[in-house]
Amino acid sequence: MTKRHGYALLAAVIAVIVAMSGAIYVGVAADDGTGGTRDATADNRAPRDSAAPASAGTWVGTWSASPAGAEPGTEANGMAGRSLRNVVHTDVGGTEARITLSNLYGQQPLNITHASIAVAAAENDAAAVADTMRRLTFSGSTTVIVPAGAQIMSDAVRVRIPRDSDVLVTTYSPAPSGPVTYHPHARQISYAAQGDRTEDVTATAYTEQTPHWRYLTALDVLSDESVGTVVALGDSITDGITSTEGANHRWTDVLADRLRAAAGSGGLPRYSVVNQGISGNQVLAEGLGRPADNPSGLNRLERDVLGRTNVKAVVIDLGVNDILRNQGEVDPVTVTDGLREMVRRAHARGLRVVGATLMPFGGHRGYSRSRDAVRRAVNAEIRAGKVYDAVVDFDAALRDPYDPRRLRSDYDSGDHLHPSDKGYERMAEVFELGDLKGAAPAEL
């Protein structure tokens, strides 16, 4: 592909994405950090548990996951008649909490008649600490209908959410709702039970296990530990696809640990970190369907980054799948121009953008010298400061010094593309925390 053709393709792709985004996500409310508008309807029945009164703190994201597609096998009945207990791990703690549910890939309204939140009694467990169980409401109602293609944010509820802990978010829908919107590679076991067991504090009924997160896409807290949110936008490497299940060893988890430990010392930012990685994600291309399965980074930037709560900075680690998943050789200019467009949009919202170099994949089944040349060309632009506000050099940190085309063996999970737990830890260790702070330039 020539450079001229690469520019033309990029312009066409961006034009299509902008046009489709308006149609696909019409009615999907962007969270302004205050609770804002909602894009689903609730009935008028009085709830048994009222919403929490306002208290001091800052609303930030403590956990999130990107909706990536429709769960196979759920096309007809969804999860009708089951309680879905998502297990998620917090970054920072808070005194109040609220959740976001998504029916993005649903083809009919999702009727949630009961939802709850509780602190888990133990890590990787469906049992709850009894006195933390809270019923969730939506615009004051215990029942909410989420239209197909929409999302809904709950009311805030008063509950002490600890930092660095597991939280249980449970939903119940009695009626078929069609395809379940899910995140397939959670690296965390969640649970399901027959019937409405939403406020059951025991794990007895939760005999079904799943490696997915269903419907739930965000958990926010009113926190005195953080003043803003960092969003990590990436592919399977950010998703942590080869990290140990249930151990929270993604590089974003370790980065969150480092920020918490720093606690704002030395002028470092007091930010939480949320993960918006989708395995297989690309800057430009995306899957089939409307809305598209595995939407491109350009497509989902508005929803997954700009729409998150109180965002202060974004870290982008995308591009390797644009190189690996296309049959022909990709023009590196096409990739870097796509990344620059994402940076431009983030800057328009006042966000600082830190970008990652692309790590080597020598030995992987998709490796070729020409593809590695594209990767190195993309990295050269990134290192030259021509793409991002600041750079984290994952490539230099994890490559084999004796064969830079490959990951160092102890940082390699074994597939020669994704890091091991030690590799993910190394990624977070080389991240300069101070790079997350500062104003975005008007132009780059």
VEXBA-859328 format. One record per residue (C-alpha): z, y, x; residue in one letter. Coordinates in steps of 0.5 Angstrom, whole numbers, padded with zeros to 4 digits, always signed. Each point is the difference from the previous one (the first is absolute). Example, Ala and Ser with C-alpha at 12.3 -4.5 7.8 and 13.67 -1.06 7.14 Angstrom:
REM residues 2
+0016-0009+0025A -0002+0007+0002S 
***
This chain:
REM residues 444
+0000+0000+0000M -0002+0007+0003T +0005+0006+0000K -0004+0003-0005R +0000-0006-0005H +0007+0000+0001G +0001+0007-0002Y -0004-0001-0006A +0004-0006-0002L +0006+0003+0001L -0002+0006-0005A -0002-0005-0005A +0006-0004+0000V +0005+0006+0000I -0004+0003-0006A +0000-0007-0004V +0007-0001+0002I +0002+0007-0003V -0004-0001-0006A +0003-0006-0002M +0007+0002+0002S +0000+0005-0006G -0002-0006-0005A +0004-0005+0003I +0007+0003+0000Y -0001+0005-0005V +0007+0001-0003G +0004-0003+0006V +0005+0005+0001A +0001+0002+0007A +0008+0001+0002D +0002+0006+0002D +0007-0002+0002G +0003+0003-0006T -0001-0006-0005G -0006+0004-0003G -0005-0002-0005T -0001-0007-0002R -0006-0004-0002D +0002-0005-0005A +0003+0000-0007T +0008-0002-0002A +0003-0001-0007D +0005+0004-0003N +0006-0005+0000R +0006+0002+0003A +0002-0003+0006P +0006-0004+0002R +0001+0003+0006D -0002+0008+0001S -0003+0003+0006A +0004+0002+0005A +0002+0008+0001P -0003+0004+0006A +0004+0000+0006S -0001+0002+0007A -0005-0003+0005G -0007+0000+0001T -0005-0005-0003W -0004-0004+0005V -0003-0007+0000G +0004-0006+0003T -0005-0005-0001W -0007-0001-0003S -0006-0005+0000A -0007+0002-0002S -0003-0003-0006P -0006-0005+0003A -0003-0004-0006G +0001-0004-0006A +0004-0006+0001E -0005-0007+0000P +0002-0004-0006G +0003+0006-0004T -0006+0002-0004E +0002-0003-0007A +0007+0001-0001N +0003+0004+0006G +0007-0002+0001M +0002+0000-0008A +0007-0003-0001G +0002+0001+0007R +0005+0004+0004S -0003+0002+0006L +0005+0002+0006R -0003+0003+0006N +0004+0000+0006V -0001+0007+0004V +0004+0002+0006H +0002+0007+0001T +0000+0005+0006D +0004+0006-0002V +0006+0000-0005G +0001+0004-0006G +0005+0001-0006T -0006+0000-0005E -0006-0004-0001A -0007+0000-0004R -0006-0005+0001I -0007+0000-0002T -0004-0005-0003L -0007-0001+0000S -0005-0003-0005N -0006+0002+0004L -0004-0006+0000Y +0002-0002-0007G -0005+0000-0006Q +0004+0001-0005Q +0007+0004-0001P +0006-0003+0003L +0006-0001-0004N +0007+0001+0004I +0006-0001-0005T +0005-0001+0005H +0001+0002+0007A +0006+0000+0005S +0002+0002+0007I +0006-0003+0004A +0002-0001+0007V -0001-0007+0003A +0006-0004+0001A -0003-0003+0006A -0007+0001+0004E -0006-0004-0003N +0004-0002-0006D -0001+0001-0007A +0008+0001-0002A +0002+0007-0001A +0007+0004+0002V +0002+0000-0007A +0003+0007-0001D -0007+0003+0003T -0004-0003-0006M -0003+0006-0004R -0005+0000-0005R -0006+0005+0001L -0003+0004-0005T -0007+0004-0001F +0000+0007-0003S +0007-0002-0003G -0002-0007-0003S +0001-0007+0003T -0007-0002-0002T -0007+0003+0003V -0007-0002-0001I -0004+0001+0006V -0007+0001-0002P -0006-0004+0004A -0001+0004+0007G +0006+0004-0001A +0007+0001+0004Q +0007+0002-0003I +0006+0003+0004M +0007-0002-0003S +0006+0005-0002D +0005+0000+0006A +0006-0004-0001V +0006+0001+0004R +0002-0006+0004V +0002+0000+0008R -0006-0003+0004I +0002-0002+0007P -0005+0001+0006R -0003-0006+0003D +0001-0004-0006S -0003-0005-0005D -0001+0003-0007V -0002-0004-0006L -0005+0003-0005V -0001-0004-0006T -0005+0001-0006T -0001-0004-0007Y -0006+0000-0004S +0000-0004-0006P -0008+0000-0001A -0006-0001+0003P -0003+0006+0004S -0006-0003+0004G +0000+0000+0008P +0006+0002+0004V +0000+0005+0005T +0003-0002+0006Y +0001+0000+0008H -0002-0007+0002P +0003+0000+0007H +0007+0003-0001A +0003-0004+0006R +0006-0001-0005Q +0001-0005-0005I +0001+0003-0007S +0002-0004-0006Y -0001-0002-0008A +0003-0003-0005A -0001-0002-0007Q +0002+0005-0006G +0003+0006+0000D +0005+0000+0006R -0001+0007+0002T +0008+0001+0001E +0002-0007+0002D +0004+0002+0006V +0000-0008+0002T -0006-0003+0004A +0000-0006-0004T -0006+0001-0005A -0004+0003+0006Y -0003-0007+0002T -0007+0003+0001E -0002+0003+0006Q -0006+0004+0002T -0002+0003+0007P -0003+0006-0004H +0003+0007-0003W -0002+0001-0007R -0001+0006-0004Y +0005+0004+0004L -0003+0005+0005T +0006+0004+0002A +0007+0001+0001L +0003+0007+0001D +0007+0003+0001V +0004+0006+0000L +0002+0000+0007S +0005+0004+0004D -0003-0004+0006E -0007+0003+0000S -0004+0006-0001V -0007-0003-0001G -0004-0006+0000T -0005-0003+0005V -0006-0004-0002V -0003-0005+0004A -0007-0001-0002L -0004-0007+0003G -0002-0007-0001D +0003-0006+0001S +0003+0002+0007I +0004+0005-0004T +0001-0005-0006D +0003-0004+0005G -0004-0007-0002I +0003-0004+0006T +0007+0003+0001S +0006-0005-0002T +0000-0001-0008E +0007+0004-0002G +0002+0002+0006A -0003+0008+0000N -0004-0001+0006H -0006+0005-0001R -0001+0005+0005W +0002+0005-0006T +0007-0003-0001D +0001+0001+0007V -0002+0007+0000L +0004+0001-0006A +0006-0003+0004D -0001+0005+0006R +0000+0006-0005L +0006-0002-0003R +0004-0001+0007A -0003+0007+0002A +0003+0003-0006A -0003+0006+0001G +0003+0001+0007S -0004+0004+0005G -0004+0004-0005G -0003-0007-0002L -0002+0000-0007P +0004-0003-0006R -0005-0004-0003Y -0001-0007-0004S -0006-0004+0001V -0004-0004-0005V -0005-0005+0001N -0007+0001-0003Q -0004-0006+0004G -0005-0004-0004I -0002-0006+0004S -0008+0000+0001G +0000+0008-0001N -0006+0004+0002Q -0001+0007+0001V -0006+0000-0004L -0002-0006-0003A +0004-0004-0006E +0000-0006-0004G -0004-0001-0007L +0002+0003-0007G +0002+0006-0003R +0005+0002+0002P -0002-0004+0007A +0004-0005+0002D +0003+0002+0007N -0002+0007-0001P -0002+0004+0007S +0004+0004+0004G -0004+0006-0003L +0001-0002-0007N +0007-0001+0000R +0003+0005+0004L +0001+0005-0006E +0004-0006-0003R +0004-0003+0005D +0001+0006+0005V -0001+0006-0003L +0004-0002-0007G +0006-0003+0003R +0006+0003+0000T +0002+0006+0004N -0005-0002+0006V +0001+0004+0006K -0005-0004+0005A -0005-0006+0000V -0001-0005+0005V -0007-0003+0000I -0002-0007+0003D -0007-0001-0003L -0007-0002+0003G +0000-0007+0003V -0002-0003-0007N -0006+0005+0000D -0002-0003+0007I +0002-0008-0002L -0002+0000-0007R -0007+0002+0000N -0006-0004+0002Q -0004+0005+0004G +0003+0004+0006E +0004+0006-0003V -0002+0007+0003D +0007+0003+0003P -0002+0007-0003V +0000-0003-0007T +0007-0003+0001V +0003+0007+0003T -0003+0004-0005D +0003-0004-0005G +0007+0001+0003L -0001+0008+0001R -0002+0000-0007E +0007-0003-0002M +0003+0005+0005V -0003+0006-0003R +0003-0002-0007R +0007-0001+0003A -0001+0006+0003H -0002+0004-0006A +0007-0003-0003R +0004+0003+0006G +0001-0007+0003L +0000-0002+0007R -0004-0006+0002V +0002-0005+0006V -0006-0005+0002G +0000-0006+0003A -0005-0003+0005T -0003-0007-0002L +0003-0006+0004M -0004-0005+0003P -0003-0006-0003F -0003-0004+0005G +0001-0008-0001G -0001+0001-0008H -0005-0003-0004R -0003+0007-0001G +0000+0002+0007Y -0007+0002+0004S -0001+0005+0005R -0004+0005-0004S +0006+0000-0005R +0005+0001+0005D -0005+0006+0003A +0001+0003-0007V +0007-0001+0000R +0001+0004+0007R -0005+0005-0002A +0005+0002-0006V +0006+0000+0004N -0003+0004+0005A -0001+0006-0005E +0007-0002-0003I +0003+0001+0007R -0004+0006+0002A +0004+0004-0006G -0007+0000-0004K +0003-0003-0007V +0008+0000-0001Y +0005+0005+0002D +0004-0005+0004A -0002-0007+0003V +0004-0006+0000V -0003-0004+0005D +0001-0007-0003F -0006-0003+0004D +0003+0002+0007A +0007-0003-0002A -0002-0007-0002L -0007-0001+0004R +0000-0005+0006D +0000+0004+0006P -0004-0006+0003Y -0005+0000-0005D +0000+0006-0005P -0004-0003-0005R +0005-0005-0002R +0008+0001-0003L +0005-0002+0005R +0002-0007-0001S +0007+0002-0002D -0002+0005-0005Y -0005-0004-0003D +0001-0004-0006S -0005-0005+0002G -0006+0002-0004D -0002+0005+0005H +0000+0006-0005L +0007+0001-0003H +0006+0001+0004P +0006-0005+0001S +0007+0003-0002D +0001+0002+0007K -0007+0004-0001G +0002+0003-0006Y +0007+0002+0003E -0004+0003+0006R -0005+0004-0004M +0006+0004-0003A +0004+0000+0007E -0006+0004+0003V +0000+0005-0006F +0002+0007+0002E +0005+0002-0006L -0001+0008+0001G -0008-0001-0001D +0002-0001-0008L +0003+0007+0000K -0004+0007+0000G -0005+0003-0005A -0007-0002-0001A -0006+0005+0003P -0004+0003-0004A -0006-0003+0003E -0001-0006+0006L 
***
